[in-house]
Amino acid sequence: MNPKPEMELLRAMTLALQEASLHIGRTAPNPPVGATALGAGGILLATGAHEQPGTPHAEVVVLDRCRAENIQVDTLVVTLEPCNHFGRTPPCTDAIIAAGVRRVIYGVRDPNPRVAGGGIEKLLAHGIVVEQIDASKRDECDILIQPFRKRITTGRPFVTVKTAHLPGGSMIPPFGRKTFTSPASIRFAHELRKRSDAIITGSGTVLADDPLFTVRAVADHPDKKRLLVIFDRRKRITPAWEAAASSRGFEIIRHDDIEAALDDLGSRGCLEVLVEGGPSLAQSFLLQGLWDRHVRIEQGRSALEPDIIRTVLPTAGTETAPAASV
Ligand SMILES: NC(=O)c1ccc[n+]([C@@H]2O[C@H](COP(=O)([O-])OP(=O)(O)OC[C@H]3O[C@@H](n4cnc5c(N)ncnc54)[C@H](OP(=O)(O)O)[C@@H]3O)[C@@H](O)[C@H]2O)c1
């Protein structure tokens, strides 16, 4: 028995979300976007994503694939409302109209105040059926573009503060160590780096740990260049340390003021930034309310007990349930 059309749309959106997720951390200043093309009867034709700035948008990626094989697209499922403006690439709405697509299913509207709504209206004006995906999938589409939404509406990037804690709560590693969490926690921390456009740290961390700040525990985006923002009013970090960090691919920026740093990072196009400082810098971000997500990695109480990763959101006020045990 064939599945119901709605199930096919949900499945197509899941594929589009998965494709888009592969490129989180690579698309700034653009949002990650995924799309899936379905043929008549809901047959899966192609799925793809926007990979990095200057490359085709997700809708065009899948439409081009179908055109190359001479296949007519019936329904295009896309995580974000198709754009209707000329940027580095022509409007996706034009490509959708030209391809003779019958129906477009989108996840969320474009939050960019300069273009909001224009895509849907234009498609409707050309007789294309336009519908929003079922509510059960909208949240995932919304979470995907949270950092883009933050930057486009406030001018500042989405800020994740990551802190690791010993069972007693301290962030200071045991004598002679730089890290104390499990290999799985370290992989998770490197995933956070991978999706970030900038790493933010303080002089205390650099002097104590001499961290590399590179993505090593997971495969990084091959061509990614990140900013490394250093807070060091007393100028204790040496030019030699900065030169070594530059040779690892970082562009180094110094800042003394958190708000000015976030404005600067937003204007440079960063969508997501990761604070990897010691207790002093981490608390500064948290106490000033200049954060969007606090990831607390808590070391297990014994070698047999897994670490716990808690994700704390500013709106929640208190900690959410553990996100994962690793
Ligand atoms: N467990 C973890 O997650 C974790 C992560 C990183 C580091 N650590 C540990 O933390 C320890 C170092 O702690 P820490 O607190 O000294 O390091 P830190 O927070 O990385 O750096 C502190 C420095 O950052 C600057 N800073 C902090 N807040 C600021 C603000 N609001 N505005 C401007 N500048 C600001 C100051 O530099 P100036 O004094 O020059 O102005 C301050 O001395 C080390 O033992 C390290 O191993 C732990």
The ligand as an SDF file (V2000), in Angstrom:
LIG
                    3D

 48 52  0  0  0  0  0  0  0  0999 V2000
   36.4020   23.6480   32.0340 N   0  0  0  0  0  0  0  0  0  0  0  0
   36.3140   24.4830   31.0040 C   0  0  0  0  0  0  0  0  0  0  0  0
   35.3300   24.4940   30.2580 O   0  0  0  0  0  0  0  0  0  0  0  0
   37.4570   25.4370   30.7500 C   0  0  0  0  0  0  0  0  0  0  0  0
   37.5220   26.1270   29.5200 C   0  0  0  0  0  0  0  0  0  0  0  0
   38.5630   27.0060   29.3290 C   0  0  0  0  0  0  0  0  0  0  0  0
   39.4970   27.2000   30.3420 C   0  0  0  0  0  0  0  0  0  0  0  0
   39.3960   26.5270   31.5060 N   0  0  0  0  0  0  0  0  0  0  0  0
   40.3460   26.7320   32.6010 C   0  0  0  0  0  0  0  0  0  0  0  0
   40.1030   28.0480   33.1090 O   0  0  0  0  0  0  0  0  0  0  0  0
   41.3060   28.5300   33.6860 C   0  0  0  0  0  0  0  0  0  0  0  0
   41.5130   29.9610   33.2500 C   0  0  0  0  0  0  0  0  0  0  0  0
   40.4300   30.7120   33.7250 O   0  0  0  0  0  0  0  0  0  0  0  0
   40.2550   32.2500   33.4470 P   0  0  0  0  0  0  0  0  0  0  0  0
   38.9300   32.6560   33.9820 O   0  0  0  0  0  0  0  0  0  0  0  0
   41.4660   32.9840   33.9020 O   0  0  0  0  0  0  0  0  0  0  0  0
   40.3200   32.2860   31.8650 O   0  0  0  0  0  0  0  0  0  0  0  0
   39.5380   33.0790   30.7410 P   0  0  0  0  0  0  0  0  0  0  0  0
   38.1660   33.3920   31.1890 O   0  0  0  0  0  0  0  0  0  0  0  0
   39.7110   32.3130   29.4770 O   0  0  0  0  0  0  0  0  0  0  0  0
   40.3720   34.4130   30.5860 O   0  0  0  0  0  0  0  0  0  0  0  0
   40.2950   35.4240   31.5440 C   0  0  0  0  0  0  0  0  0  0  0  0
   40.6970   36.7380   30.9140 C   0  0  0  0  0  0  0  0  0  0  0  0
   39.7490   37.1040   29.9020 O   0  0  0  0  0  0  0  0  0  0  0  0
   39.5830   38.5090   29.9090 C   0  0  0  0  0  0  0  0  0  0  0  0
   38.1970   38.7790   30.2500 N   0  0  0  0  0  0  0  0  0  0  0  0
   37.3720   38.0480   31.0210 C   0  0  0  0  0  0  0  0  0  0  0  0
   36.1760   38.6420   31.1150 N   0  0  0  0  0  0  0  0  0  0  0  0
   36.2490   39.7720   30.3800 C   0  0  0  0  0  0  0  0  0  0  0  0
   35.3330   40.8210   30.0830 C   0  0  0  0  0  0  0  0  0  0  0  0
   34.0890   40.8150   30.5690 N   0  0  0  0  0  0  0  0  0  0  0  0
   35.7400   41.8430   29.3020 N   0  0  0  0  0  0  0  0  0  0  0  0
   36.9990   41.8510   28.8080 C   0  0  0  0  0  0  0  0  0  0  0  0
   37.9190   40.9020   29.0540 N   0  0  0  0  0  0  0  0  0  0  0  0
   37.5360   39.8630   29.8260 C   0  0  0  0  0  0  0  0  0  0  0  0
   40.5030   39.0410   30.9840 C   0  0  0  0  0  0  0  0  0  0  0  0
   41.7450   39.3250   30.3710 O   0  0  0  0  0  0  0  0  0  0  0  0
   42.6350   40.5350   30.9380 P   0  0  0  0  0  0  0  0  0  0  0  0
   42.8710   40.2160   32.3540 O   0  0  0  0  0  0  0  0  0  0  0  0
   43.8710   40.5500   30.1220 O   0  0  0  0  0  0  0  0  0  0  0  0
   41.8140   41.7460   30.7630 O   0  0  0  0  0  0  0  0  0  0  0  0
   40.6610   37.8720   31.9060 C   0  0  0  0  0  0  0  0  0  0  0  0
   41.8370   37.9090   32.6590 O   0  0  0  0  0  0  0  0  0  0  0  0
   42.4080   27.5850   33.2580 C   0  0  0  0  0  0  0  0  0  0  0  0
   42.7410   26.7580   34.3510 O   0  0  0  0  0  0  0  0  0  0  0  0
   41.7730   26.7550   32.1710 C   0  0  0  0  0  0  0  0  0  0  0  0
   42.3020   25.4450   32.1460 O   0  0  0  0  0  0  0  0  0  0  0  0
   38.4030   25.6430   31.7190 C   0  0  0  0  0  0  0  0  0  0  0  0
  1  2  1  0
  2  3  2  0
  2  4  1  0
  4  5  1  0
  4 48  2  0
  5  6  2  0
  6  7  1  0
  7  8  2  0
  8  9  1  0
  8 48  1  0
  9 10  1  0
  9 46  1  0
 10 11  1  0
 11 12  1  0
 11 44  1  0
 12 13  1  0
 13 14  1  0
 14 15  2  0
 14 16  1  0
 14 17  1  0
 17 18  1  0
 18 19  2  0
 18 20  1  0
 18 21  1  0
 21 22  1  0
 22 23  1  0
 23 24  1  0
 23 42  1  0
 24 25  1  0
 25 26  1  0
 25 36  1  0
 26 27  1  0
 26 35  1  0
 27 28  2  0
 28 29  1  0
 29 30  1  0
 29 35  2  0
 30 31  1  0
 30 32  2  0
 32 33  1  0
 33 34  2  0
 34 35  1  0
 36 37  1  0
 36 42  1  0
 37 38  1  0
 38 39  2  0
 38 40  1  0
 38 41  1  0
 42 43  1  0
 44 45  1  0
 44 46  1  0
 46 47  1  0
M  CHG  2   8   1  16  -1
M  END
$$$$
